[in-house]
Amino acid sequence: MAYQIIARAKNASMARALEVALRAYGFHPLEQGEGGLPGVPNLFGAEGVPVQVPEEEAGDATVLAAELLKEMAAPGP
């Protein structure tokens, strides 16, 4: 199964939250691998942590991911 990057999160925590939300809406995001180095804020570079779904889900998942990331980045009340 081929996967497509639909979004890039600022950090691994945000990527995990996005993956959980996508799963709750019925999508099948590729899980991020465990590991990494303690104290390294972003091992994926300036672009952020990639979030991927199967190619056939990419269209709808991209729209949802963009809205979810916008809400996550919004300042609190």
N, CA, C and O atoms as CSV, one atom per row, in Angstrom:
chain,resi,resn,atom,element,x,y,z
A,1,MET,N,N,0.853,-1.175,0.000
A,1,MET,CA,C,0.000,0.000,0.000
A,1,MET,C,C,0.896,1.234,0.000
A,1,MET,O,O,1.819,1.334,0.809
A,2,ALA,N,N,0.629,2.157,-0.891
A,2,ALA,CA,C,1.411,3.388,-0.989
A,2,ALA,C,C,0.795,4.465,-0.093
A,2,ALA,O,O,-0.424,4.613,-0.010
A,3,TYR,N,N,1.678,5.209,0.573
A,3,TYR,CA,C,1.241,6.282,1.461
A,3,TYR,C,C,1.659,7.626,0.884
A,3,TYR,O,O,2.628,7.729,0.132
A,4,GLN,N,N,0.901,8.655,1.258
A,4,GLN,CA,C,1.179,10.008,0.793
A,4,GLN,C,C,1.225,10.937,1.997
A,4,GLN,O,O,0.407,10.815,2.909
A,5,ILE,N,N,2.170,11.856,2.004
A,5,ILE,CA,C,2.253,12.850,3.074
A,5,ILE,C,C,1.140,13.868,2.852
A,5,ILE,O,O,1.033,14.460,1.778
A,6,ILE,N,N,0.311,14.067,3.881
A,6,ILE,CA,C,-0.804,15.003,3.758
A,6,ILE,C,C,-0.592,16.263,4.583
A,6,ILE,O,O,-1.246,17.281,4.355
A,7,ALA,N,N,0.332,16.189,5.552
A,7,ALA,CA,C,0.572,17.339,6.426
A,7,ALA,C,C,1.926,17.168,7.096
A,7,ALA,O,O,2.501,16.080,7.115
A,8,ARG,N,N,2.413,18.265,7.640
A,8,ARG,CA,C,3.642,18.233,8.433
A,8,ARG,C,C,3.344,18.972,9.733
A,8,ARG,O,O,2.984,20.149,9.732
A,9,ALA,N,N,3.502,18.252,10.842
A,9,ALA,CA,C,3.247,18.825,12.160
A,9,ALA,C,C,4.522,19.467,12.701
A,9,ALA,O,O,5.629,19.089,12.317
A,10,LYS,N,N,4.355,20.447,13.603
A,10,LYS,CA,C,5.504,21.148,14.184
A,10,LYS,C,C,6.415,20.222,14.976
A,10,LYS,O,O,7.635,20.386,14.965
A,11,ASN,N,N,5.818,19.239,15.669
A,11,ASN,CA,C,6.607,18.343,16.510
A,11,ASN,C,C,5.939,16.970,16.566
A,11,ASN,O,O,4.830,16.785,16.066
A,12,ALA,N,N,6.625,16.022,17.175
A,12,ALA,CA,C,6.125,14.650,17.225
A,12,ALA,C,C,4.826,14.535,18.018
A,12,ALA,O,O,3.963,13.728,17.674
A,13,SER,N,N,4.677,15.326,19.067
A,13,SER,CA,C,3.444,15.274,19.866
A,13,SER,C,C,2.237,15.711,19.047
A,13,SER,O,O,1.173,15.095,19.110
A,14,MET,N,N,2.413,16.768,18.286
A,14,MET,CA,C,1.320,17.255,17.444
A,14,MET,C,C,1.013,16.238,16.345
A,14,MET,O,O,-0.149,16.037,15.994
A,15,ALA,N,N,2.045,15.599,15.805
A,15,ALA,CA,C,1.837,14.580,14.772
A,15,ALA,C,C,1.045,13.407,15.342
A,15,ALA,O,O,0.135,12.899,14.688
A,16,ARG,N,N,1.384,12.974,16.553
A,16,ARG,CA,C,0.649,11.866,17.184
A,16,ARG,C,C,-0.808,12.238,17.414
A,16,ARG,O,O,-1.704,11.432,17.162
A,17,ALA,N,N,-1.048,13.460,17.893
A,17,ALA,CA,C,-2.424,13.910,18.123
A,17,ALA,C,C,-3.206,13.940,16.815
A,17,ALA,O,O,-4.376,13.560,16.776
A,18,LEU,N,N,-2.562,14.389,15.755
A,18,LEU,CA,C,-3.208,14.440,14.443
A,18,LEU,C,C,-3.526,13.027,13.954
A,18,LEU,O,O,-4.600,12.788,13.403
A,19,GLU,N,N,-2.602,12.098,14.151
A,19,GLU,CA,C,-2.835,10.707,13.747
A,19,GLU,C,C,-4.021,10.107,14.495
A,19,GLU,O,O,-4.846,9.414,13.901
A,20,VAL,N,N,-4.106,10.373,15.797
A,20,VAL,CA,C,-5.227,9.862,16.593
A,20,VAL,C,C,-6.549,10.446,16.098
A,20,VAL,O,O,-7.540,9.727,15.968
A,21,ALA,N,N,-6.560,11.752,15.823
A,21,ALA,CA,C,-7.777,12.396,15.331
A,21,ALA,C,C,-8.177,11.834,13.970
A,21,ALA,O,O,-9.354,11.558,13.739
A,22,LEU,N,N,-7.213,11.659,13.065
A,22,LEU,CA,C,-7.521,11.091,11.752
A,22,LEU,C,C,-8.101,9.689,11.894
A,22,LEU,O,O,-9.057,9.332,11.206
A,23,ARG,N,N,-7.521,8.903,12.786
A,23,ARG,CA,C,-8.021,7.545,13.026
A,23,ARG,C,C,-9.464,7.582,13.547
A,23,ARG,O,O,-10.289,6.751,13.165
A,24,ALA,N,N,-9.755,8.536,14.405
A,24,ALA,CA,C,-11.108,8.676,14.955
A,24,ALA,C,C,-12.129,8.999,13.866
A,24,ALA,O,O,-13.302,8.645,13.986
A,25,TYR,N,N,-11.683,9.671,12.807
A,25,TYR,CA,C,-12.559,9.996,11.685
A,25,TYR,C,C,-12.591,8.899,10.627
A,25,TYR,O,O,-13.219,9.070,9.582
A,26,GLY,N,N,-11.923,7.778,10.883
A,26,GLY,CA,C,-11.984,6.639,9.976
A,26,GLY,C,C,-10.851,6.530,8.972
A,26,GLY,O,O,-10.887,5.668,8.095
A,27,PHE,N,N,-9.840,7.391,9.084
A,27,PHE,CA,C,-8.689,7.300,8.192
A,27,PHE,C,C,-7.668,6.321,8.778
A,27,PHE,O,O,-7.808,5.878,9.918
A,28,HIS,N,N,-6.664,5.994,8.006
A,28,HIS,CA,C,-5.674,5.001,8.423
A,28,HIS,C,C,-4.258,5.562,8.296
A,28,HIS,O,O,-3.495,5.135,7.429
A,29,PRO,N,N,-3.901,6.531,9.172
A,29,PRO,CA,C,-2.574,7.130,9.079
A,29,PRO,C,C,-1.473,6.141,9.439
A,29,PRO,O,O,-1.668,5.238,10.253
A,30,LEU,N,N,-0.327,6.327,8.823
A,30,LEU,CA,C,0.847,5.531,9.123
A,30,LEU,C,C,1.381,5.987,10.473
A,30,LEU,O,O,1.599,7.180,10.683
A,31,GLU,N,N,1.594,5.049,11.389
A,31,GLU,CA,C,2.068,5.404,12.721
A,31,GLU,C,C,3.533,5.786,12.681
A,31,GLU,O,O,4.329,5.188,11.957
A,32,GLN,N,N,3.877,6.792,13.472
A,32,GLN,CA,C,5.271,7.195,13.596
A,32,GLN,C,C,6.012,6.124,14.376
A,32,GLN,O,O,5.457,5.551,15.313
A,33,GLY,N,N,7.230,5.849,14.015
A,33,GLY,CA,C,8.030,4.865,14.730
A,33,GLY,C,C,8.439,5.379,16.098
A,33,GLY,O,O,8.562,6.586,16.309
A,34,GLU,N,N,8.644,4.477,17.003
A,34,GLU,CA,C,9.134,4.840,18.325
A,34,GLU,C,C,10.612,5.170,18.212
A,34,GLU,O,O,11.272,4.784,17.247
A,35,GLY,N,N,11.110,5.862,19.168
A,35,GLY,CA,C,12.540,6.145,19.177
A,35,GLY,C,C,12.822,7.619,19.101
A,35,GLY,O,O,12.020,8.440,19.546
A,36,GLY,N,N,13.954,7.953,18.541
A,36,GLY,CA,C,14.379,9.342,18.495
A,36,GLY,C,C,15.394,9.594,19.587
A,36,GLY,O,O,15.693,8.705,20.385
A,37,LEU,N,N,15.911,10.772,19.624
A,37,LEU,CA,C,16.923,11.132,20.603
A,37,LEU,C,C,16.342,12.103,21.616
A,37,LEU,O,O,15.733,13.104,21.236
A,38,PRO,N,N,16.522,11.821,22.901
A,38,PRO,CA,C,16.035,12.749,23.919
A,38,PRO,C,C,16.698,14.114,23.758
A,38,PRO,O,O,17.902,14.200,23.516
A,39,GLY,N,N,15.930,15.149,23.889
A,39,GLY,CA,C,16.461,16.504,23.805
A,39,GLY,C,C,16.585,17.054,22.400
A,39,GLY,O,O,16.954,18.216,22.230
A,40,VAL,N,N,16.288,16.251,21.385
A,40,VAL,CA,C,16.345,16.737,20.011
A,40,VAL,C,C,14.924,17.124,19.614
A,40,VAL,O,O,14.078,16.249,19.429
A,41,PRO,N,N,14.648,18.425,19.478
A,41,PRO,CA,C,13.270,18.866,19.272
A,41,PRO,C,C,12.650,18.445,17.946
A,41,PRO,O,O,11.453,18.164,17.899
A,42,ASN,N,N,13.424,18.393,16.873
A,42,ASN,CA,C,12.826,18.088,15.584
A,42,ASN,C,C,13.839,17.377,14.698
A,42,ASN,O,O,14.640,18.017,14.016
A,43,LEU,N,N,13.798,16.076,14.712
A,43,LEU,CA,C,14.735,15.273,13.949
A,43,LEU,C,C,14.399,15.265,12.469
A,43,LEU,O,O,15.203,14.790,11.666
A,44,PHE,N,N,13.230,15.778,12.080
A,44,PHE,CA,C,12.767,15.722,10.703
A,44,PHE,C,C,13.101,16.966,9.899
A,44,PHE,O,O,12.782,17.031,8.712
A,45,GLY,N,N,13.725,17.941,10.506
A,45,GLY,CA,C,14.090,19.138,9.766
A,45,GLY,C,C,13.071,20.250,9.917
A,45,GLY,O,O,12.101,20.136,10.667
A,46,ALA,N,N,13.310,21.313,9.196
A,46,ALA,CA,C,12.472,22.513,9.312
A,46,ALA,C,C,11.053,22.298,8.799
A,46,ALA,O,O,10.141,23.035,9.175
A,47,GLU,N,N,10.858,21.300,7.946
A,47,GLU,CA,C,9.524,21.076,7.385
A,47,GLU,C,C,8.555,20.493,8.405
A,47,GLU,O,O,7.344,20.651,8.252
A,48,GLY,N,N,9.051,19.828,9.435
A,48,GLY,CA,C,8.199,19.238,10.447
A,48,GLY,C,C,8.076,17.736,10.310
A,48,GLY,O,O,8.729,17.121,9.467
A,49,VAL,N,N,7.236,17.153,11.141
A,49,VAL,CA,C,7.036,15.709,11.188
A,49,VAL,C,C,5.962,15.330,10.169
A,49,VAL,O,O,4.840,15.829,10.247
A,50,PRO,N,N,6.287,14.459,9.219
A,50,PRO,CA,C,5.298,14.106,8.198
A,50,PRO,C,C,4.187,13.211,8.738
A,50,PRO,O,O,4.435,12.307,9.536
A,51,VAL,N,N,2.974,13.472,8.295
A,51,VAL,CA,C,1.816,12.630,8.609
A,51,VAL,C,C,1.350,12.057,7.275
A,51,VAL,O,O,1.097,12.795,6.323
A,52,GLN,N,N,1.238,10.719,7.221
A,52,GLN,CA,C,0.926,10.042,5.957
A,52,GLN,C,C,-0.319,9.178,6.084
A,52,GLN,O,O,-0.601,8.609,7.138
A,53,VAL,N,N,-1.053,9.095,4.987
A,53,VAL,CA,C,-2.220,8.202,4.895
A,53,VAL,C,C,-2.127,7.457,3.562
A,53,VAL,O,O,-1.369,7.860,2.679
A,54,PRO,N,N,-2.891,6.375,3.413
A,54,PRO,CA,C,-2.917,5.704,2.104
A,54,PRO,C,C,-3.338,6.682,1.012
A,54,PRO,O,O,-4.152,7.575,1.244
A,55,GLU,N,N,-2.776,6.504,-0.175
A,55,GLU,CA,C,-3.046,7.431,-1.282
A,55,GLU,C,C,-4.528,7.627,-1.558
A,55,GLU,O,O,-4.958,8.739,-1.866
A,56,GLU,N,N,-5.319,6.554,-1.451
A,56,GLU,CA,C,-6.751,6.679,-1.759
A,56,GLU,C,C,-7.513,7.516,-0.731
A,56,GLU,O,O,-8.638,7.936,-1.001
A,57,GLU,N,N,-6.926,7.767,0.441
A,57,GLU,CA,C,-7.567,8.587,1.473
A,57,GLU,C,C,-7.025,10.010,1.495
A,57,GLU,O,O,-7.543,10.858,2.221
A,58,ALA,N,N,-5.998,10.276,0.715
A,58,ALA,CA,C,-5.252,11.532,0.819
A,58,ALA,C,C,-6.101,12.782,0.583
A,58,ALA,O,O,-5.924,13.775,1.289
A,59,GLY,N,N,-6.993,12.763,-0.366
A,59,GLY,CA,C,-7.792,13.954,-0.671
A,59,GLY,C,C,-8.604,14.442,0.512
A,59,GLY,O,O,-8.479,15.594,0.926
A,60,ASP,N,N,-9.428,13.575,1.051
A,60,ASP,CA,C,-10.279,13.953,2.185
A,60,ASP,C,C,-9.463,14.185,3.453
A,60,ASP,O,O,-9.751,15.102,4.222
A,61,ALA,N,N,-8.442,13.350,3.670
A,61,ALA,CA,C,-7.638,13.463,4.880
A,61,ALA,C,C,-6.839,14.767,4.898
A,61,ALA,O,O,-6.599,15.328,5.967
A,62,THR,N,N,-6.429,15.250,3.736
A,62,THR,CA,C,-5.672,16.503,3.663
A,62,THR,C,C,-6.518,17.676,4.147
A,62,THR,O,O,-6.039,18.532,4.890
A,63,VAL,N,N,-7.764,17.706,3.724
A,63,VAL,CA,C,-8.669,18.785,4.134
A,63,VAL,C,C,-8.875,18.748,5.648
A,63,VAL,O,O,-8.795,19.780,6.314
A,64,LEU,N,N,-9.139,17.561,6.187
A,64,LEU,CA,C,-9.354,17.425,7.623
A,64,LEU,C,C,-8.087,17.767,8.395
A,64,LEU,O,O,-8.153,18.480,9.397
A,65,ALA,N,N,-6.941,17.277,7.952
A,65,ALA,CA,C,-5.678,17.536,8.648
A,65,ALA,C,C,-5.372,19.028,8.700
A,65,ALA,O,O,-4.912,19.527,9.727
A,66,ALA,N,N,-5.618,19.738,7.616
A,66,ALA,CA,C,-5.362,21.181,7.582
A,66,ALA,C,C,-6.223,21.904,8.620
A,66,ALA,O,O,-5.738,22.791,9.322
A,67,GLU,N,N,-7.483,21.531,8.713
A,67,GLU,CA,C,-8.375,22.161,9.698
A,67,GLU,C,C,-7.963,21.808,11.124
A,67,GLU,O,O,-7.979,22.667,12.005
A,68,LEU,N,N,-7.595,20.548,11.355
A,68,LEU,CA,C,-7.175,20.141,12.696
A,68,LEU,C,C,-5.891,20.852,13.113
A,68,LEU,O,O,-5.773,21.284,14.260
A,69,LEU,N,N,-4.937,20.979,12.208
A,69,LEU,CA,C,-3.690,21.676,12.538
A,69,LEU,C,C,-3.946,23.144,12.816
A,69,LEU,O,O,-3.304,23.732,13.687
A,70,LYS,N,N,-4.884,23.747,12.079
A,70,LYS,CA,C,-5.241,25.146,12.310
A,70,LYS,C,C,-5.816,25.316,13.728
A,70,LYS,O,O,-5.486,26.271,14.431
A,71,GLU,N,N,-6.672,24.384,14.128
A,71,GLU,CA,C,-7.255,24.442,15.479
A,71,GLU,C,C,-6.194,24.217,16.545
A,71,GLU,O,O,-6.217,24.878,17.583
A,72,MET,N,N,-5.265,23.296,16.307
A,72,MET,CA,C,-4.200,23.017,17.294
A,72,MET,C,C,-3.290,24.221,17.464
A,72,MET,O,O,-2.782,24.450,18.562
A,73,ALA,N,N,-3.074,24.990,16.421
A,73,ALA,CA,C,-2.167,26.129,16.469
A,73,ALA,C,C,-2.835,27.395,17.009
A,73,ALA,O,O,-2.149,28.350,17.373
A,74,ALA,N,N,-4.165,27.407,17.063
A,74,ALA,CA,C,-4.888,28.594,17.523
A,74,ALA,C,C,-4.618,28.831,19.008
A,74,ALA,O,O,-4.529,27.884,19.790
A,75,PRO,N,N,-4.489,30.100,19.388
A,75,PRO,CA,C,-4.285,30.399,20.811
A,75,PRO,C,C,-5.524,30.041,21.627
A,75,PRO,O,O,-6.651,30.125,21.140
A,76,GLY,N,N,-5.300,29.647,22.854
A,76,GLY,CA,C,-6.410,29.270,23.738
A,76,GLY,C,C,-7.252,30.447,24.137
A,76,GLY,O,O,-6.938,31.586,23.792
A,77,PRO,N,N,-8.327,30.189,24.865
A,77,PRO,CA,C,-9.244,31.266,25.249
A,77,PRO,C,C,-8.658,32.263,26.178
A,77,PRO,O,O,-9.334,33.213,26.570
